[in-house]
Amino acid sequence: MSAAPAASTPAAPAPATFARASLAAPGSAPAAASAVAGSAARIEQGAPSPRARRYPLPAFAATIERRLLVGYRLDPDVARTLLPGSLRPHLVDGSAVAGFCGMRLGSVRPALARTRLGWRGESAAHRIAVQWDERDAEGRAIVRSGVYVPIRHSAARFPTVIGGRVFPGVQHRAHFDIADTPTRSRIAFSAPDVQGRIDVEVTDTWSSTLFATVDDASDFNRDGNVAWSPTRASGAGSPLDCLSLHTDAWRVTPGRVLDAESSFFTALPAGSAVLDHALVMHAVPMRWGTTP
């Protein structure tokens, strides 16, 4: 991972690069009807609740030094093909919500360890907002929200060794090229299976067709704090890796996307994904649990 001061912000922002063509217009009747019918069918068929694999390390703590959350509208039928049977897309305005997360963590350590003992690292994840059904303590049906992370990448070797072995979350090694300032971040990464780049600057202006306000987008991401992902030996009906993020200091700011592209999204059917919005986080202490 390399770090260098970002170049000065140009007078006029470069146009964002979209992942293939756009979806149908937001809230279009065919897409919305298909999505609602699909979700209802899954519930009626009694889709099983996801099961979390158990790991020896109970919790980790860290500080989110910088996190970019770049959100996409995703065709719900395409989203379903990317999910295990126990999860379904979380729909907003008839669309699934997917994203590309670029994050730098500091002071990563077992939750009970002292802060100065932690390590620092850069990572990237592709994610899809999901819902699933559970039963509460009284046996009542409830709907939970979170994300499914089909693939994660890390600049450091350590997470690729322990991920999926002693702590949830299989990580793949990638090369990262980073340029950060307090108001703008550029992240490019390359791995054998996927490549991507995002260039986001902090702004006071909110722009999204999925969420009316930045607070709506913030609440959607904060409430979906449980992340499911494949294990190293995932198969039909097998347990999934599970990480739950907890913080008392959640805060985001709007981001303006100057450039964004990911081979994960461009590999999907033409017209199935479109860039929608960006959120930026800085200096947020957090803790990961290993149960939903």
Sequence and secondary structure as in RCSB ss.txt:
>XXXX:A:sequence
MSAAPAASTPAAPAPATFARASLAAPGSAPAAASAVAGSAARIEQGAPSPRARRYPLPAFAATIERRLLVGYRLD
PDVARTLLPGSLRPHLVDGSAVAGFCGMRLGSVRPALARTRLGWRGESAAHRIAVQWDERDAEGRAIVRSGVYVP
IRHSAARFPTVIGGRVFPGVQHRAHFDIADTPTRSRIAFSAPDVQGRIDVEVTDTWSSTLFATVDDASDFNRDGN
VAWSPTRASGAGSPLDCLSLHTDAWRVTPGRVLDAESSFFTALPAGSAVLDHALVMHAVPMRWGTTP
>XXXX:A:secstr
 EEE      SS      SSS  SSTT HHHHHHHHHHHHHHHHTT     B   S  EEEEEEEEEEEEEEEE 
HHHHHHTS TT EE EETTEEEEEEEEEEEEEEEETTS GGG EEEEEEEEEEEEEEEEE TTS EEEEEEEEEE
EEEESSHHHHHHBTTTBS   EE EEEEEEETTEEEEEEE SS EEEEEEEE S    SS SSHHHHHHHHHH  
EEEE  TT  TT  BEEEEEE S    EEEEEEEEEEHHHHTS TTSEEEEEEEEEEEEEEEEES  
